[in-house]
Amino acid sequence: IWLKTLFPIVKNIIYQQLLKSKAKIILIEVPLLFQGKLDSLCDVILGVESPQNLQKERLYARNPKNADALMVLNERNLYHQYLPYVTERLINEGNITTWKKLVEQKLKTYLREI
């Protein structure tokens, strides 16, 4: 239902924002990037990975009531199916400060390449 009803609207909004932007780099976070065919809009696709035990730990810290249900959903994730199309894999296995530094470093690297 999501892909057929709401996602076309979201896709159009993303596309319109991309057309308006003058930025050198635009980051879009789309859970259904490949299923929604939005990968065609991307020059670079960064895949974010976290160890399963860390994902579970973070889920329980943020939302202990729904963590188990969210982990079941996560197990159905098709991320590994799309790895051949990912430009670069980023491993999120530290704290938020470490993660921000990694992302900033990657963005600087891609900015230098423009």
NORWO-V865968 format. One record per run of one state. SS is the DSSP state (@ for helix, = for strand, . for the rest). FROM is the first residue (numbers start at 1). LEN is the number of residues. If there is no record, write none. Layout:
ss=SS from=FROM len=LEN
ss=SS from=FROM len=LEN
This chain:
ss=. from=1 len=5
ss=@ from=6 len=15
ss=. from=21 len=17
ss=@ from=38 len=4
ss=. from=42 len=4
ss== from=46 len=4
ss=. from=50 len=2
ss=@ from=52 len=11
ss=. from=63 len=4
ss=@ from=67 len=9
ss=. from=76 len=3
ss=@ from=79 len=7
ss=. from=86 len=2
ss== from=88 len=4
ss=. from=92 len=4
ss=@ from=96 len=18
ss=. from=114 len=1
